Amino acid sequence: MSEVVVSESRCKSCGFCVKNCPKGAISLAHSFNSAGYKYAVVDSEKCIVCGICYTVCPDGVFEIRE
């Protein structure tokens, strides 16, 4: 089964993924990454692995794994 993997250290809290996720499966963490940004978190219960987050992210935070 496919899954979305987040590279927390690359995230800069732009929010594009949060705004564009059709299932509302992405939110920003309450904690910060090493660069001082809140990072994207994917709720695997809601995620349908559509790849929109991968497409809209300017920082290459998301990876789709088979």
Secondary structure, DSSP 8 states (H G I E B T S, - for coil): --EEEE-GGG-----HHHHH-TT--EEEEEEE-TTS-EEEEE-TTT----SHHHHH-TT--EEEE-
